[in-house]
Amino acid sequence: MESRPRLSFWQIWNMCFGFLGIQFGFALQNANVSRIFQTLGADIEQVPGLWIAAPLTGLLVQPVVGYFSDRTWTGLGRRRPYFLAGAILATLALLVMPNSPTLWIAAGTLWILDASINVSMEPFRAFVGDQLPPSQRASGYAMQSFFIGIGAIVASLLPWLLAKAGVANTAAPGEVPDTVRFAFYAGGAVLLAAIGWTVLRTREYPPEVLASFADTPPVATAVDHAASRAPVGAATAWLLAGLALGAVIAFRGWDRMLYVLAGMLAAYGVLLLAARALPAGGMVPTIVADLRAMPGTMRRLAVVQFFSLVRPVRDVDLHHRGGRRRAFRQQRPDVGGVQRRRQLGRGPVRRLQRLRRTGRHRDPVDGARARPAGEPPWSTCGWARRGCFRSCWCAIRSGCCCRWSGSAFAWASILSLPYAMLSDSVPATKMGVYMGIFNFFIVIPQLVAASLLGFLLKWLFGGQPLWALVLGGASLLLAGLCVLAVPRIAAAEARA
C-alpha cells in the first residue's frame, strides 16, 4: 500500500487559498455589522443578542455539513461542492447586508451569511486531512491560518482604505456609508473568487483511493447506537437543569445573557432525547453517537480548545466602552476594523514562521524518524503550549505591544495545530463530521464567555473590565497545561 503523495508548496497554497475569501467575509461581518445594526435603530444593549446568531449558526451547521460531506461524491468531488455552494450564498448575503432596509432583515441576513460561510469553511478543515499526508498536515493548517490573518487584515482595513481613497464615509441617518457598502461588495467578489480558485485548482481522491492509502487510519468500527444513547434520566436532567436555571434567572432578575447558558443546557438535553427517539442510523442519532464516542485524543484537545477560547476574544473593546470612544466609532465607521490591525498583523508572521518549521521537520507517523523523548519546541504540542503560555504571560503584563504579540502567537497556534493533531486521530470516513463536532468546543466557550463573563464581572469584581483580561490569561494558562495531556503522536491512537 502506498502513502499519500507529498504536495508542493504551491499545491498547498491553492488548497488553502479559499480561506482568504472565507476570512474576508468573517472580518467584514465582525468589524461592521454592529455598526449596521445601530444605524438601523438597534440599541447598544440589543447588539450582543443579535450577535448570538453567529456562533449558534456555526454550532448547528458545521456538524450537519460534515456529516453530509462524508457521504458525498460528485463530479466536483467530496468537499468542493460545499465550498462552491456556500461561497455563492455568502456572496449574495454580503451584497444584501449593507442594503438591508430594516433591523430584522439585517439580523436575518447575518444568520444566512454566517450559515453560508460555515457551509464553506467546515469542509476546508476536512479537506486538508483528506489530501495531505500526516507529515504535511501541520503545514496545511498553518497555511490556512496564514490566509485567515491576511484576509482579516485587508478586510478590516478596507473601509478605512476606501475613505482614504475619497469614498464618502458619512451618510444620512438610517443609511450605511459608502465605505462600508463598497467594502461588502468587494468582500463578496473576493470570497467568490478565492473559493473558486481552490475549487478549480485542486482535486480530490475518490473514496476508494482514499481508503487504500497506507497512512489512512483504519475504518471506524460501527458505533453501537443503542449503547451510545444517553440514559433517559441523564438527558432529562440536562433539560431540567436548563429550565431551572432559566427560572432562577427570571426570578432573581439576573443578566439576560445568562439565558444563553440556560438554553444551551436545555438544548443538550433535548438533543439527547431526540437521538433516543429517532431511528438509529439517521443524521441526529449518528452525530450524537459520534459525539459520545469521540477518540481519547479528541476529548483532550476539546478541553484545550475550551479553555483557549473561554476568554474575551474582543478584549480590546473592554478598554473602549466610554462614551467618547463609542461616539467616535459612530462618526467614523471606517475605524472599526483598524483598531485590531496591530494584533492581526503579527498573526500571519507567526504562521509563516510555523509553516516553515513544520515543513522542515518530518512527523514520525508516516514512517519517518521518531522524535526523541525531549522533543524540540517546534513540535506540534510544543508550539501549542508555547503559544498558550506566552499569551497568558503577556495578557497580564502591562503594555499593549507585548499583549497583542502574545495573543497573536497563541491565536496562530489555536487556529492551526489542534486540527493537525485531530486529523491524525480520527478515521478518514468520519473526518468531516468530527471536524464539525470539534467546532462545538470552539463555539461553546465563546457562548459561555458571552453569557457568563458580564455576570461575573458585575457580581464578583465590581464591574472592573480589567478582571476579564486576568480571567482570560488564567484560562489560557490552564489550556497550556492541558496540552501536556494530549498524546504526542495523535495518529498512533487511530492505528492501535
Legacy VTK file of the C-alpha trace (Angstrom):
# vtk DataFile Version 3.0
C-alpha trace
ASCII
DATASET POLYDATA
POINTS 496 float
0.000 0.000 0.000
1.234 3.471 -0.877
1.081 6.562 1.275
-0.452 9.820 0.150
1.941 11.694 -2.128
3.524 14.807 -0.679
2.276 18.044 -2.188
4.350 21.035 -3.230
4.177 24.423 -1.552
2.012 25.844 -4.347
-0.354 22.887 -4.263
-0.900 23.505 -0.545
-1.251 27.214 -1.328
-4.015 26.511 -3.873
-5.728 24.123 -1.471
-5.907 26.741 1.289
-6.361 29.899 -0.793
-10.135 29.772 -0.371
-9.680 30.582 3.319
-8.653 34.082 2.266
-12.181 34.655 0.973
-13.811 32.981 3.965
-11.966 35.202 6.407
-12.666 38.241 4.249
-16.359 37.624 4.811
-15.935 36.957 8.530
-13.784 40.071 9.074
-16.207 42.384 7.289
-19.012 40.900 9.349
-17.161 41.245 12.659
-15.958 44.803 12.052
-19.073 46.367 10.529
-22.291 44.513 11.324
-22.663 46.068 14.790
-22.443 49.469 13.146
-25.098 48.448 10.599
-27.383 47.255 13.395
-27.023 50.572 15.236
-27.583 52.512 12.021
-30.880 50.655 11.557
-32.027 51.549 15.063
-30.676 48.873 17.401
-29.860 49.978 20.941
-26.384 49.196 22.207
-27.928 46.689 24.660
-29.583 44.795 21.791
-26.415 44.259 19.768
-24.977 41.329 21.826
-28.260 39.444 21.496
-28.274 39.959 17.735
-24.708 38.650 17.567
-25.709 35.342 19.164
-26.733 34.318 15.648
-23.138 33.886 14.531
-21.867 31.219 16.997
-25.223 29.439 17.152
-25.234 29.079 13.377
-21.781 27.517 13.383
-22.799 25.212 16.210
-25.726 23.870 14.177
-24.393 23.966 10.621
-20.888 22.540 10.811
-21.675 19.022 12.147
-24.501 18.694 9.617
-22.293 19.765 6.697
-19.540 17.440 7.902
-21.980 14.537 8.156
-23.243 15.014 4.597
-19.840 15.767 3.058
-18.522 12.451 4.415
-21.246 10.771 2.361
-20.928 12.847 -0.811
-19.171 12.079 -4.089
-19.874 14.105 -7.232
-18.073 15.283 -10.333
-16.618 18.089 -8.191
-15.531 15.656 -5.505
-16.402 15.265 -1.857
-15.834 18.638 -0.189
-15.670 21.095 -3.101
-19.440 21.142 -3.831
-19.937 22.586 -0.346
-17.153 25.135 -0.914
-18.913 26.410 -4.005
-22.485 26.375 -2.672
-21.510 28.205 0.498
-19.466 30.767 -1.453
-22.366 31.653 -3.742
-24.813 32.061 -0.848
-22.323 34.037 1.239
-21.591 36.376 -1.674
-25.292 37.111 -2.109
-25.636 37.764 1.649
-22.672 40.173 1.584
-24.372 42.121 -1.203
-27.662 42.307 0.724
-26.318 43.133 4.204
-25.345 46.817 3.701
-28.615 47.427 1.820
-30.924 45.996 4.492
-33.905 48.324 4.910
-34.798 47.240 8.459
-33.070 45.838 11.517
-34.762 42.439 11.341
-33.817 41.952 7.708
-30.216 42.741 8.667
-30.385 40.239 11.549
-31.813 37.560 9.265
-29.144 38.287 6.657
-26.496 37.830 9.348
-27.877 34.339 10.037
-27.786 33.494 6.326
-24.301 34.970 5.897
-22.867 33.093 8.847
-24.541 29.825 7.849
-23.232 30.162 4.284
-19.678 30.886 5.410
-19.825 27.879 7.730
-21.020 25.679 4.853
-17.819 26.582 3.008
-15.480 26.624 5.990
-16.225 23.270 7.641
-15.219 21.079 4.651
-11.974 23.054 4.288
-10.748 21.587 7.586
-11.537 18.052 6.480
-10.133 18.796 3.000
-6.609 19.190 4.387
-6.906 15.941 6.335
-8.131 14.148 3.203
-5.454 15.376 0.816
-2.238 15.719 2.827
-0.081 13.006 4.390
0.339 13.270 8.168
3.794 14.808 7.772
2.320 17.831 5.937
-0.928 18.412 7.783
0.557 20.885 10.247
1.864 22.857 7.269
-1.565 22.743 5.620
-3.416 24.054 8.668
-0.716 26.683 9.238
-1.253 27.844 5.652
-4.983 28.126 6.331
-4.235 30.221 9.406
-1.910 32.416 7.358
-4.731 33.200 4.938
-7.060 33.804 7.897
-4.686 36.510 9.134
-4.191 38.112 5.721
-7.921 38.147 4.999
-8.694 39.637 8.402
-6.136 42.423 7.977
-7.183 43.501 4.489
-10.931 43.214 5.095
-10.746 45.078 8.405
-8.791 47.900 6.794
-10.908 48.070 3.645
-13.461 50.736 4.760
-10.595 52.866 6.066
-8.668 52.461 2.801
-11.752 53.399 0.802
-12.190 56.508 2.954
-8.556 57.454 2.259
-9.272 56.984 -1.447
-12.059 59.553 -1.274
-15.162 57.383 -0.873
-17.827 59.022 1.263
-17.516 57.925 4.879
-20.668 59.593 6.176
-24.321 59.068 5.342
-27.748 60.320 6.284
-29.321 58.891 9.460
-30.514 55.344 8.907
-28.220 54.759 5.916
-24.940 52.831 5.684
-21.930 54.873 4.470
-20.488 54.139 1.032
-17.184 52.985 2.550
-18.932 50.107 4.307
-21.239 49.373 1.367
-18.425 49.136 -1.190
-16.289 47.116 1.237
-19.039 44.477 1.401
-19.318 44.435 -2.386
-15.562 43.932 -2.710
-15.679 41.279 0.006
-18.295 39.302 -1.902
-16.143 39.362 -5.028
-13.006 38.302 -3.133
-14.841 35.495 -1.309
-16.269 34.006 -4.500
-13.012 34.392 -6.438
-10.802 32.889 -3.714
-13.003 29.848 -3.137
-13.500 29.459 -6.876
-9.710 29.338 -7.278
-9.475 26.466 -4.790
-12.372 24.609 -6.459
-10.796 24.886 -9.922
-7.131 24.368 -8.984
-7.394 21.329 -6.711
-8.538 17.727 -6.974
-9.872 15.159 -4.504
-9.178 11.479 -4.103
-12.156 9.173 -4.752
-13.303 7.342 -1.599
-11.810 4.014 -2.714
-8.413 5.625 -3.408
-8.502 7.480 -0.102
-9.219 4.252 1.763
-6.324 2.470 0.027
-3.553 4.733 1.333
-1.275 3.169 3.913
-1.364 6.318 6.073
-5.169 6.299 6.250
-6.406 5.318 9.740
-8.493 2.153 9.696
-12.208 2.410 9.014
-14.098 3.164 12.185
-15.893 0.295 13.740
-19.644 0.595 13.600
-20.960 2.587 16.508
-23.489 0.762 18.618
-26.222 3.389 18.586
-28.213 1.642 21.278
-25.224 1.539 23.614
-24.208 5.125 22.802
-27.593 6.583 23.645
-27.696 8.641 26.804
-29.923 7.259 29.562
-33.314 8.907 29.769
-32.534 10.114 33.270
-29.322 11.866 32.173
-30.983 13.513 29.169
-33.896 14.664 31.306
-31.513 16.011 33.940
-29.806 18.262 31.360
-33.184 19.550 30.199
-34.440 20.222 33.726
-31.165 21.916 34.693
-31.549 24.366 31.822
-35.189 25.083 32.675
-34.379 25.520 36.364
-31.519 27.909 35.627
-33.800 29.931 33.345
-36.387 30.161 36.112
-33.779 31.323 38.641
-32.522 33.983 36.217
-36.050 35.293 35.717
-36.864 35.222 39.456
-33.647 36.945 40.552
-33.592 39.428 37.664
-30.062 38.477 36.618
-28.364 39.485 33.381
-30.492 38.279 30.486
-27.399 36.982 28.652
-27.423 34.137 31.199
-30.434 32.785 29.325
-27.937 31.688 26.657
-26.275 29.385 29.188
-29.629 28.040 30.358
-30.681 27.491 26.760
-27.539 25.506 25.985
-28.140 23.141 28.912
-31.766 22.590 27.914
-30.892 22.201 24.231
-28.355 19.471 25.004
-30.992 17.571 26.951
-33.437 17.907 24.036
-30.742 16.697 21.625
-30.087 13.578 23.712
-33.794 12.822 23.938
-34.214 13.348 20.180
-31.340 10.957 19.480
-33.131 8.308 21.541
-36.483 8.869 19.855
-35.323 8.989 16.216
-34.482 5.831 14.229
-30.898 4.622 14.573
-28.702 5.452 11.589
-30.275 8.846 10.935
-28.351 12.091 10.950
-29.117 13.245 14.506
-28.588 9.845 16.204
-25.358 9.341 14.235
-23.925 12.742 15.139
-24.843 12.288 18.804
-23.370 8.767 18.806
-20.131 10.068 17.270
-20.057 12.881 19.825
-20.327 10.420 22.694
-17.772 8.066 21.096
-15.063 10.642 20.419
-11.468 9.324 20.359
-9.469 9.993 23.506
-7.127 12.427 21.765
-10.071 14.448 20.540
-11.535 14.602 24.049
-8.300 16.026 25.398
-7.989 18.505 22.538
-11.574 19.583 23.235
-10.586 20.553 26.779
-7.615 22.518 25.427
-9.822 24.362 22.933
-12.435 25.115 25.568
-10.022 26.883 27.899
-8.194 28.515 24.991
-11.382 30.265 23.936
-13.133 30.960 27.259
-11.754 34.462 27.261
-12.760 37.884 25.966
-11.907 37.354 22.303
-12.554 41.011 21.612
-10.960 42.099 24.870
-9.746 45.328 23.274
-13.354 46.516 23.360
-13.299 46.393 27.170
-10.927 49.354 27.127
-13.160 51.433 24.877
-16.598 51.312 26.468
-16.587 55.035 27.262
-18.982 57.390 25.532
-16.207 59.296 23.760
-14.852 56.205 22.013
-18.350 54.952 21.163
-19.294 58.325 19.683
-16.064 58.374 17.681
-16.791 54.966 16.206
-20.307 56.056 15.257
-18.926 59.109 13.483
-16.106 57.153 11.841
-17.418 53.722 10.787
-14.221 53.005 8.850
-12.147 52.627 12.049
-13.995 49.616 13.462
-11.614 47.178 11.808
-8.489 49.314 12.161
-8.361 49.037 15.956
-7.154 45.432 15.825
-4.713 45.691 12.910
-1.673 45.510 15.186
-2.739 42.147 16.610
-3.835 40.760 13.231
-0.653 41.915 11.550
1.539 39.802 13.802
-0.522 36.649 13.311
0.472 35.897 9.667
4.148 36.380 10.539
3.882 33.788 13.311
2.041 31.436 10.958
4.672 31.729 8.230
7.379 31.000 10.790
5.434 27.960 11.951
4.788 26.840 8.377
8.485 26.967 7.659
9.390 24.958 10.739
6.647 22.360 10.455
7.566 21.812 6.835
11.214 21.225 7.729
10.712 18.625 10.444
9.001 15.394 9.487
6.341 13.701 11.543
7.016 10.133 12.721
3.515 8.892 11.915
4.312 8.400 8.202
7.329 6.218 8.791
9.936 8.924 9.249
12.304 9.035 12.166
10.656 9.159 15.621
11.251 12.161 17.826
13.293 11.697 20.996
11.656 11.946 24.374
12.751 15.568 24.735
11.048 16.791 21.590
12.105 20.185 20.159
9.958 23.239 20.804
8.729 23.427 17.209
6.852 20.124 17.514
3.074 20.270 17.413
2.388 20.058 21.134
5.393 22.259 21.893
4.086 25.058 19.710
0.611 24.835 21.215
1.978 25.002 24.767
4.360 27.808 23.915
1.609 29.870 22.297
-0.785 29.433 25.223
1.854 30.147 27.868
3.194 33.207 26.094
-0.235 34.702 25.537
-1.155 34.132 29.190
2.068 35.782 30.368
1.693 38.772 28.070
-2.013 39.194 28.838
-1.285 40.018 32.473
1.641 42.322 31.742
1.332 45.992 31.073
1.982 47.209 27.549
-0.278 46.570 24.583
2.550 45.563 22.223
3.576 42.608 24.373
-0.014 41.582 24.969
-1.002 41.720 21.294
2.151 39.893 20.243
1.450 37.113 22.722
-2.211 36.940 21.714
-1.274 36.670 18.041
1.216 33.928 18.840
-1.417 31.930 20.731
-4.133 32.617 18.157
-1.916 31.294 15.370
-1.456 28.091 17.372
-5.128 27.753 18.298
-6.270 28.127 14.690
-3.959 25.519 13.213
-2.244 22.995 15.447
-5.276 21.386 17.165
-6.638 20.493 13.729
-3.324 18.905 12.739
-3.409 16.747 15.869
-7.110 15.988 15.450
-6.845 14.910 11.797
-4.348 12.201 12.804
-6.648 10.754 15.451
-9.973 10.307 13.641
-10.960 7.837 10.876
-10.876 9.167 7.311
-14.507 8.134 6.790
-15.588 10.450 9.632
-13.166 13.329 9.046
-15.956 15.752 8.142
-18.345 15.016 10.986
-15.588 15.044 13.611
-14.251 18.373 12.324
-17.804 19.693 12.668
-18.192 18.256 16.172
-14.846 19.774 17.141
-16.366 23.149 16.319
-18.615 22.619 19.369
-15.577 23.233 21.545
-14.815 26.473 19.717
-18.336 27.898 19.816
-19.489 26.716 23.257
-16.702 28.505 25.185
-17.485 31.709 23.287
-21.141 31.396 24.254
-20.186 30.627 27.855
-17.958 33.701 27.967
-20.625 35.886 26.345
-23.299 34.757 28.801
-21.295 34.407 31.998
-18.490 36.951 31.809
-20.618 40.049 32.304
-22.404 38.468 35.265
-19.101 37.510 36.937
-17.598 40.943 36.373
-20.624 42.639 37.918
-21.131 40.416 40.959
-17.586 39.316 41.802
-15.287 42.053 40.518
-17.303 45.238 40.845
-17.724 45.680 37.114
-13.987 46.217 36.504
-13.170 45.139 32.897
-9.518 44.509 33.752
-10.507 41.320 35.578
-11.817 39.923 32.291
-8.253 40.009 30.986
-6.987 38.309 34.134
-9.594 35.548 33.751
-8.615 35.205 30.090
-4.947 34.869 30.984
-5.706 32.254 33.642
-7.843 30.318 31.177
-5.041 30.314 28.603
-2.584 29.128 31.238
-4.911 26.244 32.061
-5.212 25.434 28.347
-1.431 25.309 28.061
-1.234 22.862 30.958
-3.961 20.710 29.397
-1.910 20.352 26.205
0.543 18.283 28.249
-2.103 15.552 28.465
-2.502 15.293 24.670
-0.564 12.342 23.188
2.481 13.482 21.212
1.691 11.236 18.243
-2.045 11.543 17.784
-2.280 9.118 14.856
-0.997 6.261 16.986
-4.380 6.096 18.673
-6.263 5.622 15.395
-3.865 2.866 14.325
-3.904 0.952 17.614
LINES 1 497
496 0 1 2 3 4 5 6 7 8 9 10 11 12 13 14 15 16 17 18 19 20 21 22 23 24 25 26 27 28 29 30 31 32 33 34 35 36 37 38 39 40 41 42 43 44 45 46 47 48 49 50 51 52 53 54 55 56 57 58 59 60 61 62 63 64 65 66 67 68 69 70 71 72 73 74 75 76 77 78 79 80 81 82 83 84 85 86 87 88 89 90 91 92 93 94 95 96 97 98 99 100 101 102 103 104 105 106 107 108 109 110 111 112 113 114 115 116 117 118 119 120 121 122 123 124 125 126 127 128 129 130 131 132 133 134 135 136 137 138 139 140 141 142 143 144 145 146 147 148 149 150 151 152 153 154 155 156 157 158 159 160 161 162 163 164 165 166 167 168 169 170 171 172 173 174 175 176 177 178 179 180 181 182 183 184 185 186 187 188 189 190 191 192 193 194 195 196 197 198 199 200 201 202 203 204 205 206 207 208 209 210 211 212 213 214 215 216 217 218 219 220 221 222 223 224 225 226 227 228 229 230 231 232 233 234 235 236 237 238 239 240 241 242 243 244 245 246 247 248 249 250 251 252 253 254 255 256 257 258 259 260 261 262 263 264 265 266 267 268 269 270 271 272 273 274 275 276 277 278 279 280 281 282 283 284 285 286 287 288 289 290 291 292 293 294 295 296 297 298 299 300 301 302 303 304 305 306 307 308 309 310 311 312 313 314 315 316 317 318 319 320 321 322 323 324 325 326 327 328 329 330 331 332 333 334 335 336 337 338 339 340 341 342 343 344 345 346 347 348 349 350 351 352 353 354 355 356 357 358 359 360 361 362 363 364 365 366 367 368 369 370 371 372 373 374 375 376 377 378 379 380 381 382 383 384 385 386 387 388 389 390 391 392 393 394 395 396 397 398 399 400 401 402 403 404 405 406 407 408 409 410 411 412 413 414 415 416 417 418 419 420 421 422 423 424 425 426 427 428 429 430 431 432 433 434 435 436 437 438 439 440 441 442 443 444 445 446 447 448 449 450 451 452 453 454 455 456 457 458 459 460 461 462 463 464 465 466 467 468 469 470 471 472 473 474 475 476 477 478 479 480 481 482 483 484 485 486 487 488 489 490 491 492 493 494 495
